[in-house]
Amino acid sequence: MKSDMQKSLTVLWQDRVNDRAVEIDIFNASEEPKKLLDLLLDKGLLVPHICSGGGSCGTCMVEILKNDELLNEPDEHEQDMLNSRGWGPKARLSCQCYFKTNSLGGSDKL
């Protein structure tokens, strides 16, 4: 169970298979930064990632709705991909962003 001081990352993912938008609160319970894509897959979400995490296909794009400061900044490669697709400022490639370690601990619950 998380304490009131812990922050979650709120992500909007477009489930194209079931034609629905899914809003997810995620905590990084790990002591190491973890790829957002891995955290979503750990939740059982079938997030496509055709390029196997290489950041070249864009199929794992999500929108960060809350607490984007918990993620690393986009590198040049990711930013180029986001810009080339015309995605807004909340867009991230889940295969390219890492959820920083939550120094307050945390739980990994949906």
Secondary structure, 3 states (H helix, E strand, C coil): CCCCCCCCEEEEEEECCCCEEEEEEECCCCCCCEEHHHHHHHCCCCCCCCCCCCCCCCCCEEEEEECHHHECCCCHHHHHHHHHHCCCCCEEECCCCEECCCCCCCCCCC
